[in-house]
């Protein structure tokens, strides 16, 4: 039970962090250029697809920085 709650909290924090990164990217681009980049969502989905492809093909589960 405690593991399930902890897992839910960690997943919520990670998803919230992802939403924050997406929002900061949109805010930075709009604040600098004053033009809304409507292709921003496509770049995010492209990155998500590449990440999923690398995970499923090569079994990459860890960051290379550690």
N, CA, C and O atoms as a Tripos MOL2 file, in Angstrom:
@<TRIPOS>MOLECULE
protein
  264   263    66     0     0
PROTEIN
NO_CHARGES

@<TRIPOS>ATOM
      1 N           0.8230   -1.1960    0.0000 N.3       1 UNK1
      2 CA          0.0000    0.0000    0.0000 C.3       1 UNK1
      3 C           0.8690    1.2620    0.0000 C.2       1 UNK1
      4 O           0.6190    2.1920   -0.7660 O.2       1 UNK1
      5 N           1.8750    1.2880    0.8490 N.am      2 UNK2
      6 CA          2.7570    2.4490    0.9180 C.3       2 UNK2
      7 C           3.5630    2.5980   -0.3650 C.2       2 UNK2
      8 O           3.8160    3.7140   -0.8190 O.2       2 UNK2
      9 N           3.9660    1.4730   -0.9480 N.am      3 UNK3
     10 CA          4.7200    1.5210   -2.2000 C.3       3 UNK3
     11 C           3.8590    2.0830   -3.3190 C.2       3 UNK3
     12 O           4.3480    2.8470   -4.1510 O.2       3 UNK3
     13 N           2.5920    1.7190   -3.3510 N.am      4 UNK4
     14 CA          1.6860    2.2230   -4.3780 C.3       4 UNK4
     15 C           1.4890    3.7360   -4.2460 C.2       4 UNK4
     16 O           1.4810    4.4520   -5.2470 O.2       4 UNK4
     17 N           1.3320    4.2180   -3.0160 N.am      5 UNK5
     18 CA          1.1660    5.6580   -2.8010 C.3       5 UNK5
     19 C           2.4380    6.3950   -3.1850 C.2       5 UNK5
     20 O           2.3810    7.4340   -3.8430 O.2       5 UNK5
     21 N           3.5850    5.8670   -2.7800 N.am      6 UNK6
     22 CA          4.8580    6.4880   -3.1140 C.3       6 UNK6
     23 C           5.0760    6.5070   -4.6250 C.2       6 UNK6
     24 O           5.5560    7.4990   -5.1730 O.2       6 UNK6
     25 N           4.7270    5.4200   -5.2920 N.am      7 UNK7
     26 CA          4.8530    5.3460   -6.7470 C.3       7 UNK7
     27 C           3.9500    6.3820   -7.4270 C.2       7 UNK7
     28 O           4.3580    7.0110   -8.4040 O.2       7 UNK7
     29 N           2.7490    6.5570   -6.9250 N.am      8 UNK8
     30 CA          1.8240    7.5390   -7.4800 C.3       8 UNK8
     31 C           2.3360    8.9620   -7.2800 C.2       8 UNK8
     32 O           2.2210    9.7960   -8.1780 O.2       8 UNK8
     33 N           2.8980    9.2420   -6.1120 N.am      9 UNK9
     34 CA          3.4410   10.5790   -5.8420 C.3       9 UNK9
     35 C           4.6230   10.8700   -6.7490 C.2       9 UNK9
     36 O           4.7180   11.9640   -7.3060 O.2       9 UNK9
     37 N           5.5230    9.9100   -6.9060 N.am     10 UNK10
     38 CA          6.6940   10.1150   -7.7660 C.3      10 UNK10
     39 C           6.2690   10.2980   -9.2180 C.2      10 UNK10
     40 O           6.7840   11.1800   -9.9060 O.2      10 UNK10
     41 N           5.3310    9.4750   -9.6950 N.am     11 UNK11
     42 CA          4.8460    9.6330  -11.0660 C.3      11 UNK11
     43 C           4.1700   10.9850  -11.2730 C.2      11 UNK11
     44 O           4.3290   11.5990  -12.3280 O.2      11 UNK11
     45 N           3.4170   11.4580  -10.2780 N.am     12 UNK12
     46 CA          2.7820   12.7670  -10.3800 C.3      12 UNK12
     47 C           3.7990   13.8950  -10.4340 C.2      12 UNK12
     48 O           3.6260   14.8470  -11.1950 O.2      12 UNK12
     49 N           4.8640   13.8010   -9.6320 N.am     13 UNK13
     50 CA          5.9040   14.8170   -9.6600 C.3      13 UNK13
     51 C           6.6430   14.8260  -11.0000 C.2      13 UNK13
     52 O           6.9580   15.8910  -11.5300 O.2      13 UNK13
     53 N           6.9150   13.6550  -11.5380 N.am     14 UNK14
     54 CA          7.5930   13.5870  -12.8340 C.3      14 UNK14
     55 C           6.7230   14.1390  -13.9530 C.2      14 UNK14
     56 O           7.2180   14.8530  -14.8250 O.2      14 UNK14
     57 N           5.4410   13.8200  -13.9400 N.am     15 UNK15
     58 CA          4.5410   14.3360  -14.9720 C.3      15 UNK15
     59 C           4.3600   15.8470  -14.8320 C.2      15 UNK15
     60 O           4.2990   16.5610  -15.8330 O.2      15 UNK15
     61 N           4.2740   16.3340  -13.6000 N.am     16 UNK16
     62 CA          4.1880   17.7700  -13.3790 C.3      16 UNK16
     63 C           5.4420   18.4840  -13.8520 C.2      16 UNK16
     64 O           5.3650   19.5850  -14.3960 O.2      16 UNK16
     65 N           6.6010   17.8580  -13.6470 N.am     17 UNK17
     66 CA          7.8490   18.4360  -14.1350 C.3      17 UNK17
     67 C           7.8860   18.4930  -15.6500 C.2      17 UNK17
     68 O           8.3760   19.4600  -16.2340 O.2      17 UNK17
     69 N           7.3660   17.4540  -16.2800 N.am     18 UNK18
     70 CA          7.3050   17.4460  -17.7450 C.3      18 UNK18
     71 C           6.4000   18.5520  -18.2650 C.2      18 UNK18
     72 O           6.7430   19.2360  -19.2290 O.2      18 UNK18
     73 N           5.2400   18.7320  -17.6290 N.am     19 UNK19
     74 CA          4.3450   19.8230  -18.0190 C.3      19 UNK19
     75 C           5.0060   21.1800  -17.8070 C.2      19 UNK19
     76 O           4.8190   22.0900  -18.6140 O.2      19 UNK19
     77 N           5.7750   21.3270  -16.7310 N.am     20 UNK20
     78 CA          6.4560   22.5830  -16.4590 C.3      20 UNK20
     79 C           7.5140   22.8760  -17.5180 C.2      20 UNK20
     80 O           7.6610   24.0210  -17.9460 O.2      20 UNK20
     81 N           8.2480   21.8560  -17.9430 N.am     21 UNK21
     82 CA          9.2610   22.0480  -18.9850 C.3      21 UNK21
     83 C           8.6100   22.4540  -20.3090 C.2      21 UNK21
     84 O           9.1240   23.3220  -21.0140 O.2      21 UNK21
     85 N           7.4910   21.8330  -20.6410 N.am     22 UNK22
     86 CA          6.7750   22.1870  -21.8710 C.3      22 UNK22
     87 C           6.2700   23.6240  -21.7890 C.2      22 UNK22
     88 O           6.3910   24.3830  -22.7510 O.2      22 UNK22
     89 N           5.7040   23.9990  -20.6450 N.am     23 UNK23
     90 CA          5.1970   25.3620  -20.4830 C.3      23 UNK23
     91 C           6.3240   26.3820  -20.5340 C.2      23 UNK23
     92 O           6.1600   27.4540  -21.1170 O.2      23 UNK23
     93 N           7.4760   26.0630  -19.9270 N.am     24 UNK24
     94 CA          8.5990   26.9960  -19.9820 C.3      24 UNK24
     95 C           9.1160   27.1630  -21.4040 C.2      24 UNK24
     96 O           9.5100   28.2640  -21.7880 O.2      24 UNK24
     97 N           9.1240   26.0990  -22.1850 N.am     25 UNK25
     98 CA          9.5520   26.2070  -23.5760 C.3      25 UNK25
     99 C           8.6290   27.0950  -24.3820 C.2      25 UNK25
    100 O           9.0870   27.9240  -25.1680 O.2      25 UNK25
    101 N           7.3230   26.9240  -24.1910 N.am     26 UNK26
    102 CA          6.3740   27.7920  -24.8930 C.3      26 UNK26
    103 C           6.5050   29.2410  -24.4350 C.2      26 UNK26
    104 O           6.4590   30.1610  -25.2510 O.2      26 UNK26
    105 N           6.6670   29.4390  -23.1370 N.am     27 UNK27
    106 CA          6.7770   30.7860  -22.6010 C.3      27 UNK27
    107 C           8.0520   31.4690  -23.0770 C.2      27 UNK27
    108 O           8.0270   32.6500  -23.4230 O.2      27 UNK27
    109 N           9.1500   30.7530  -23.1000 N.am     28 UNK28
    110 CA         10.4090   31.3400  -23.5550 C.3      28 UNK28
    111 C          10.3330   31.7250  -25.0260 C.2      28 UNK28
    112 O          10.7740   32.8090  -25.4090 O.2      28 UNK28
    113 N           9.7840   30.8530  -25.8410 N.am     29 UNK29
    114 CA          9.7080   31.1360  -27.2740 C.3      29 UNK29
    115 C           8.7670   32.2980  -27.5370 C.2      29 UNK29
    116 O           9.0840   33.1610  -28.3550 O.2      29 UNK29
    117 N           7.6280   32.3490  -26.8750 N.am     30 UNK30
    118 CA          6.6840   33.4360  -27.1120 C.3      30 UNK30
    119 C           7.2030   34.7470  -26.5320 C.2      30 UNK30
    120 O           6.9810   35.8090  -27.1150 O.2      30 UNK30
    121 N           7.8850   34.6900  -25.4050 N.am     31 UNK31
    122 CA          8.4030   35.9000  -24.7810 C.3      31 UNK31
    123 C           9.5180   36.5380  -25.5780 C.2      31 UNK31
    124 O           9.6490   37.7620  -25.5800 O.2      31 UNK31
    125 N          10.3240   35.7420  -26.2530 N.am     32 UNK32
    126 CA         11.4480   36.2850  -27.0140 C.3      32 UNK32
    127 C          11.0020   36.7790  -28.3810 C.2      32 UNK32
    128 O          11.3520   37.8890  -28.7820 O.2      32 UNK32
    129 N          10.2410   35.9740  -29.0960 N.am     33 UNK33
    130 CA          9.9110   36.2950  -30.4780 C.3      33 UNK33
    131 C           8.5360   36.9330  -30.6540 C.2      33 UNK33
    132 O           8.2470   37.4640  -31.7260 O.2      33 UNK33
    133 N           7.6810   36.8960  -29.6350 N.am     34 UNK34
    134 CA          6.3140   37.3970  -29.6940 C.3      34 UNK34
    135 C           5.5030   36.7350  -30.7990 C.2      34 UNK34
    136 O           4.5720   37.3320  -31.3400 O.2      34 UNK34
    137 N           5.8610   35.5030  -31.1290 N.am     35 UNK35
    138 CA          5.1260   34.7150  -32.1210 C.3      35 UNK35
    139 C           4.8900   33.3330  -31.5230 C.2      35 UNK35
    140 O           5.8220   32.6930  -31.0360 O.2      35 UNK35
    141 N           3.6680   32.8880  -31.5630 N.am     36 UNK36
    142 CA          3.3500   31.5800  -31.0140 C.3      36 UNK36
    143 C           3.7820   30.4980  -31.9950 C.2      36 UNK36
    144 O           3.3280   30.4740  -33.1390 O.2      36 UNK36
    145 N           4.6510   29.6110  -31.5520 N.am     37 UNK37
    146 CA          5.1320   28.5170  -32.3940 C.3      37 UNK37
    147 C           4.1480   27.3660  -32.2910 C.2      37 UNK37
    148 O           4.1360   26.6470  -31.2920 O.2      37 UNK37
    149 N           3.3150   27.1830  -33.3210 N.am     38 UNK38
    150 CA          2.3090   26.1290  -33.2640 C.3      38 UNK38
    151 C           2.9050   24.7540  -33.5470 C.2      38 UNK38
    152 O           2.2100   23.7470  -33.4120 O.2      38 UNK38
    153 N           4.1690   24.6900  -33.9350 N.am     39 UNK39
    154 CA          4.8300   23.4090  -34.1550 C.3      39 UNK39
    155 C           5.4980   22.8900  -32.8850 C.2      39 UNK39
    156 O           6.1230   21.8290  -32.9120 O.2      39 UNK39
    157 N           5.3780   23.6160  -31.7720 N.am     40 UNK40
    158 CA          6.0330   23.2110  -30.5210 C.3      40 UNK40
    159 C           5.5230   21.8400  -30.0670 C.2      40 UNK40
    160 O           6.3050   21.0060  -29.6090 O.2      40 UNK40
    161 N           4.2400   21.6120  -30.1910 N.am     41 UNK41
    162 CA          3.6570   20.3280  -29.7930 C.3      41 UNK41
    163 C           4.1840   19.1760  -30.6320 C.2      41 UNK41
    164 O           4.3950   18.0780  -30.1170 O.2      41 UNK41
    165 N           4.3940   19.4130  -31.9000 N.am     42 UNK42
    166 CA          4.9230   18.3640  -32.7650 C.3      42 UNK42
    167 C           6.3550   18.0000  -32.3880 C.2      42 UNK42
    168 O           6.7370   16.8310  -32.4400 O.2      42 UNK42
    169 N           7.1460   19.0020  -32.0090 N.am     43 UNK43
    170 CA          8.5130   18.7040  -31.5720 C.3      43 UNK43
    171 C           8.5180   17.9150  -30.2670 C.2      43 UNK43
    172 O           9.3560   17.0340  -30.0740 O.2      43 UNK43
    173 N           7.5890   18.2290  -29.3790 N.am     44 UNK44
    174 CA          7.4860   17.4790  -28.1230 C.3      44 UNK44
    175 C           7.0990   16.0330  -28.4080 C.2      44 UNK44
    176 O           7.6730   15.1150  -27.8230 O.2      44 UNK44
    177 N           6.1410   15.8190  -29.2930 N.am     45 UNK45
    178 CA          5.7220   14.4610  -29.6290 C.3      45 UNK45
    179 C           6.8190   13.7120  -30.3730 C.2      45 UNK45
    180 O           6.9680   12.5030  -30.1930 O.2      45 UNK45
    181 N           7.5850   14.4050  -31.2000 N.am     46 UNK46
    182 CA          8.7130   13.7700  -31.8810 C.3      46 UNK46
    183 C           9.7500   13.2960  -30.8640 C.2      46 UNK46
    184 O          10.2620   12.1820  -30.9730 O.2      46 UNK46
    185 N          10.0570   14.1320  -29.8850 N.am     47 UNK47
    186 CA         10.9870   13.7260  -28.8300 C.3      47 UNK47
    187 C          10.4540   12.5600  -28.0180 C.2      47 UNK47
    188 O          11.2140   11.6620  -27.6540 O.2      47 UNK47
    189 N           9.1560   12.5600  -27.7270 N.am     48 UNK48
    190 CA          8.5570   11.4540  -26.9860 C.3      48 UNK48
    191 C           8.6040   10.1650  -27.8070 C.2      48 UNK48
    192 O           8.8600    9.0920  -27.2600 O.2      48 UNK48
    193 N           8.3600   10.2610  -29.1020 N.am     49 UNK49
    194 CA          8.4010    9.0720  -29.9540 C.3      49 UNK49
    195 C           9.8190    8.5280  -30.0660 C.2      49 UNK49
    196 O          10.0180    7.3140  -30.0260 O.2      49 UNK49
    197 N          10.8040    9.4060  -30.2070 N.am     50 UNK50
    198 CA         12.1970    8.9550  -30.2840 C.3      50 UNK50
    199 C          12.6050    8.2950  -28.9700 C.2      50 UNK50
    200 O          13.2850    7.2690  -28.9740 O.2      50 UNK50
    201 N          12.1910    8.8810  -27.8450 N.am     51 UNK51
    202 CA         12.4980    8.2950  -26.5420 C.3      51 UNK51
    203 C          11.8690    6.9240  -26.4070 C.2      51 UNK51
    204 O          12.5320    5.9890  -25.9580 O.2      51 UNK51
    205 N          10.6040    6.7770  -26.7860 N.am     52 UNK52
    206 CA          9.9320    5.4820  -26.7050 C.3      52 UNK52
    207 C          10.5960    4.4600  -27.6330 C.2      52 UNK52
    208 O          10.7450    3.2940  -27.2660 O.2      52 UNK52
    209 N          10.9950    4.8940  -28.8320 N.am     53 UNK53
    210 CA         11.6550    3.9900  -29.7730 C.3      53 UNK53
    211 C          12.9890    3.4880  -29.2210 C.2      53 UNK53
    212 O          13.2920    2.2990  -29.3150 O.2      53 UNK53
    213 N          13.7840    4.3910  -28.6460 N.am     54 UNK54
    214 CA         15.0680    3.9880  -28.0630 C.3      54 UNK54
    215 C          14.8500    3.0270  -26.8930 C.2      54 UNK54
    216 O          15.5910    2.0590  -26.7250 O.2      54 UNK54
    217 N          13.8310    3.3080  -26.0930 N.am     55 UNK55
    218 CA         13.5330    2.4540  -24.9430 C.3      55 UNK55
    219 C          13.1210    1.0590  -25.3960 C.2      55 UNK55
    220 O          13.5830    0.0630  -24.8400 O.2      55 UNK55
    221 N          12.2540    0.9820  -26.4060 N.am     56 UNK56
    222 CA         11.7500   -0.3250  -26.8170 C.3      56 UNK56
    223 C          12.7590   -1.1060  -27.6680 C.2      56 UNK56
    224 O          12.8120   -2.3330  -27.5780 O.2      56 UNK56
    225 N          13.5530   -0.4220  -28.4870 N.am     57 UNK57
    226 CA         14.5090   -1.1440  -29.3320 C.3      57 UNK57
    227 C          15.7740   -1.5420  -28.5870 C.2      57 UNK57
    228 O          16.2580   -2.6650  -28.7310 O.2      57 UNK57
    229 N          16.3130   -0.6190  -27.7870 N.am     58 UNK58
    230 CA         17.6060   -0.8530  -27.1580 C.3      58 UNK58
    231 C          17.5130   -1.1210  -25.6680 C.2      58 UNK58
    232 O          18.5200   -1.4680  -25.0500 O.2      58 UNK58
    233 N          16.3480   -0.9730  -25.0760 N.am     59 UNK59
    234 CA         16.1850   -1.2080  -23.6500 C.3      59 UNK59
    235 C          16.8910   -0.1720  -22.7910 C.2      59 UNK59
    236 O          17.3280   -0.4740  -21.6800 O.2      59 UNK59
    237 N          17.0020    1.0460  -23.3020 N.am     60 UNK60
    238 CA         17.6650    2.1040  -22.5430 C.3      60 UNK60
    239 C          16.7350    2.5720  -21.4320 C.2      60 UNK60
    240 O          15.6370    3.0600  -21.7040 O.2      60 UNK60
    241 N          17.1650    2.4280  -20.1860 N.am     61 UNK61
    242 CA         16.3350    2.8170  -19.0660 C.3      61 UNK61
    243 C          17.0130    3.8210  -18.1610 C.2      61 UNK61
    244 O          16.3620    4.3540  -17.2620 O.2      61 UNK61
    245 N          18.2870    4.1050  -18.3520 N.am     62 UNK62
    246 CA         19.0110    5.0120  -17.4710 C.3      62 UNK62
    247 C          19.5620    6.1820  -18.2510 C.2      62 UNK62
    248 O          19.7650    6.1120  -19.4630 O.2      62 UNK62
    249 N          19.7960    7.2450  -17.5350 N.am     63 UNK63
    250 CA         20.4120    8.4170  -18.1260 C.3      63 UNK63
    251 C          21.9060    8.1430  -18.3100 C.2      63 UNK63
    252 O          22.5210    7.4770  -17.4780 O.2      63 UNK63
    253 N          22.4770    8.6440  -19.3730 N.am     64 UNK64
    254 CA         23.8920    8.3860  -19.6560 C.3      64 UNK64
    255 C          24.8080    9.2730  -18.8320 C.2      64 UNK64
    256 O          26.0270    9.1050  -18.8770 O.2      64 UNK64
    257 N          24.2420   10.2240  -18.0720 N.am     65 UNK65
    258 CA         25.0800   11.1460  -17.3270 C.3      65 UNK65
    259 C          25.5940   10.5640  -16.0080 C.2      65 UNK65
    260 O          26.5210   11.1240  -15.4240 O.2      65 UNK65
    261 N          25.0170    9.4490  -15.5170 N.am     66 UNK66
    262 CA         25.5150    8.8930  -14.2780 C.3      66 UNK66
    263 C          26.1620    7.5730  -14.4620 C.2      66 UNK66
    264 O          26.6340    6.9770  -13.4940 O.2      66 UNK66
@<TRIPOS>BOND
     1     1     2 1
     2     2     3 1
     3     3     4 2
     4     3     5 am
     5     5     6 1
     6     6     7 1
     7     7     8 2
     8     7     9 am
     9     9    10 1
    10    10    11 1
    11    11    12 2
    12    11    13 am
    13    13    14 1
    14    14    15 1
    15    15    16 2
    16    15    17 am
    17    17    18 1
    18    18    19 1
    19    19    20 2
    20    19    21 am
    21    21    22 1
    22    22    23 1
    23    23    24 2
    24    23    25 am
    25    25    26 1
    26    26    27 1
    27    27    28 2
    28    27    29 am
    29    29    30 1
    30    30    31 1
    31    31    32 2
    32    31    33 am
    33    33    34 1
    34    34    35 1
    35    35    36 2
    36    35    37 am
    37    37    38 1
    38    38    39 1
    39    39    40 2
    40    39    41 am
    41    41    42 1
    42    42    43 1
    43    43    44 2
    44    43    45 am
    45    45    46 1
    46    46    47 1
    47    47    48 2
    48    47    49 am
    49    49    50 1
    50    50    51 1
    51    51    52 2
    52    51    53 am
    53    53    54 1
    54    54    55 1
    55    55    56 2
    56    55    57 am
    57    57    58 1
    58    58    59 1
    59    59    60 2
    60    59    61 am
    61    61    62 1
    62    62    63 1
    63    63    64 2
    64    63    65 am
    65    65    66 1
    66    66    67 1
    67    67    68 2
    68    67    69 am
    69    69    70 1
    70    70    71 1
    71    71    72 2
    72    71    73 am
    73    73    74 1
    74    74    75 1
    75    75    76 2
    76    75    77 am
    77    77    78 1
    78    78    79 1
    79    79    80 2
    80    79    81 am
    81    81    82 1
    82    82    83 1
    83    83    84 2
    84    83    85 am
    85    85    86 1
    86    86    87 1
    87    87    88 2
    88    87    89 am
    89    89    90 1
    90    90    91 1
    91    91    92 2
    92    91    93 am
    93    93    94 1
    94    94    95 1
    95    95    96 2
    96    95    97 am
    97    97    98 1
    98    98    99 1
    99    99   100 2
   100    99   101 am
   101   101   102 1
   102   102   103 1
   103   103   104 2
   104   103   105 am
   105   105   106 1
   106   106   107 1
   107   107   108 2
   108   107   109 am
   109   109   110 1
   110   110   111 1
   111   111   112 2
   112   111   113 am
   113   113   114 1
   114   114   115 1
   115   115   116 2
   116   115   117 am
   117   117   118 1
   118   118   119 1
   119   119   120 2
   120   119   121 am
   121   121   122 1
   122   122   123 1
   123   123   124 2
   124   123   125 am
   125   125   126 1
   126   126   127 1
   127   127   128 2
   128   127   129 am
   129   129   130 1
   130   130   131 1
   131   131   132 2
   132   131   133 am
   133   133   134 1
   134   134   135 1
   135   135   136 2
   136   135   137 am
   137   137   138 1
   138   138   139 1
   139   139   140 2
   140   139   141 am
   141   141   142 1
   142   142   143 1
   143   143   144 2
   144   143   145 am
   145   145   146 1
   146   146   147 1
   147   147   148 2
   148   147   149 am
   149   149   150 1
   150   150   151 1
   151   151   152 2
   152   151   153 am
   153   153   154 1
   154   154   155 1
   155   155   156 2
   156   155   157 am
   157   157   158 1
   158   158   159 1
   159   159   160 2
   160   159   161 am
   161   161   162 1
   162   162   163 1
   163   163   164 2
   164   163   165 am
   165   165   166 1
   166   166   167 1
   167   167   168 2
   168   167   169 am
   169   169   170 1
   170   170   171 1
   171   171   172 2
   172   171   173 am
   173   173   174 1
   174   174   175 1
   175   175   176 2
   176   175   177 am
   177   177   178 1
   178   178   179 1
   179   179   180 2
   180   179   181 am
   181   181   182 1
   182   182   183 1
   183   183   184 2
   184   183   185 am
   185   185   186 1
   186   186   187 1
   187   187   188 2
   188   187   189 am
   189   189   190 1
   190   190   191 1
   191   191   192 2
   192   191   193 am
   193   193   194 1
   194   194   195 1
   195   195   196 2
   196   195   197 am
   197   197   198 1
   198   198   199 1
   199   199   200 2
   200   199   201 am
   201   201   202 1
   202   202   203 1
   203   203   204 2
   204   203   205 am
   205   205   206 1
   206   206   207 1
   207   207   208 2
   208   207   209 am
   209   209   210 1
   210   210   211 1
   211   211   212 2
   212   211   213 am
   213   213   214 1
   214   214   215 1
   215   215   216 2
   216   215   217 am
   217   217   218 1
   218   218   219 1
   219   219   220 2
   220   219   221 am
   221   221   222 1
   222   222   223 1
   223   223   224 2
   224   223   225 am
   225   225   226 1
   226   226   227 1
   227   227   228 2
   228   227   229 am
   229   229   230 1
   230   230   231 1
   231   231   232 2
   232   231   233 am
   233   233   234 1
   234   234   235 1
   235   235   236 2
   236   235   237 am
   237   237   238 1
   238   238   239 1
   239   239   240 2
   240   239   241 am
   241   241   242 1
   242   242   243 1
   243   243   244 2
   244   243   245 am
   245   245   246 1
   246   246   247 1
   247   247   248 2
   248   247   249 am
   249   249   250 1
   250   250   251 1
   251   251   252 2
   252   251   253 am
   253   253   254 1
   254   254   255 1
   255   255   256 2
   256   255   257 am
   257   257   258 1
   258   258   259 1
   259   259   260 2
   260   259   261 am
   261   261   262 1
   262   262   263 1
   263   263   264 2
@<TRIPOS>SUBSTRUCTURE
     1 UNK1         2 RESIDUE 1 A UNK
     2 UNK2         6 RESIDUE 1 A UNK
     3 UNK3        10 RESIDUE 1 A UNK
     4 UNK4        14 RESIDUE 1 A UNK
     5 UNK5        18 RESIDUE 1 A UNK
     6 UNK6        22 RESIDUE 1 A UNK
     7 UNK7        26 RESIDUE 1 A UNK
     8 UNK8        30 RESIDUE 1 A UNK
     9 UNK9        34 RESIDUE 1 A UNK
    10 UNK10       38 RESIDUE 1 A UNK
    11 UNK11       42 RESIDUE 1 A UNK
    12 UNK12       46 RESIDUE 1 A UNK
    13 UNK13       50 RESIDUE 1 A UNK
    14 UNK14       54 RESIDUE 1 A UNK
    15 UNK15       58 RESIDUE 1 A UNK
    16 UNK16       62 RESIDUE 1 A UNK
    17 UNK17       66 RESIDUE 1 A UNK
    18 UNK18       70 RESIDUE 1 A UNK
    19 UNK19       74 RESIDUE 1 A UNK
    20 UNK20       78 RESIDUE 1 A UNK
    21 UNK21       82 RESIDUE 1 A UNK
    22 UNK22       86 RESIDUE 1 A UNK
    23 UNK23       90 RESIDUE 1 A UNK
    24 UNK24       94 RESIDUE 1 A UNK
    25 UNK25       98 RESIDUE 1 A UNK
    26 UNK26      102 RESIDUE 1 A UNK
    27 UNK27      106 RESIDUE 1 A UNK
    28 UNK28      110 RESIDUE 1 A UNK
    29 UNK29      114 RESIDUE 1 A UNK
    30 UNK30      118 RESIDUE 1 A UNK
    31 UNK31      122 RESIDUE 1 A UNK
    32 UNK32      126 RESIDUE 1 A UNK
    33 UNK33      130 RESIDUE 1 A UNK
    34 UNK34      134 RESIDUE 1 A UNK
    35 UNK35      138 RESIDUE 1 A UNK
    36 UNK36      142 RESIDUE 1 A UNK
    37 UNK37      146 RESIDUE 1 A UNK
    38 UNK38      150 RESIDUE 1 A UNK
    39 UNK39      154 RESIDUE 1 A UNK
    40 UNK40      158 RESIDUE 1 A UNK
    41 UNK41      162 RESIDUE 1 A UNK
    42 UNK42      166 RESIDUE 1 A UNK
    43 UNK43      170 RESIDUE 1 A UNK
    44 UNK44      174 RESIDUE 1 A UNK
    45 UNK45      178 RESIDUE 1 A UNK
    46 UNK46      182 RESIDUE 1 A UNK
    47 UNK47      186 RESIDUE 1 A UNK
    48 UNK48      190 RESIDUE 1 A UNK
    49 UNK49      194 RESIDUE 1 A UNK
    50 UNK50      198 RESIDUE 1 A UNK
    51 UNK51      202 RESIDUE 1 A UNK
    52 UNK52      206 RESIDUE 1 A UNK
    53 UNK53      210 RESIDUE 1 A UNK
    54 UNK54      214 RESIDUE 1 A UNK
    55 UNK55      218 RESIDUE 1 A UNK
    56 UNK56      222 RESIDUE 1 A UNK
    57 UNK57      226 RESIDUE 1 A UNK
    58 UNK58      230 RESIDUE 1 A UNK
    59 UNK59      234 RESIDUE 1 A UNK
    60 UNK60      238 RESIDUE 1 A UNK
    61 UNK61      242 RESIDUE 1 A UNK
    62 UNK62      246 RESIDUE 1 A UNK
    63 UNK63      250 RESIDUE 1 A UNK
    64 UNK64      254 RESIDUE 1 A UNK
    65 UNK65      258 RESIDUE 1 A UNK
    66 UNK66      262 RESIDUE 1 A UNK
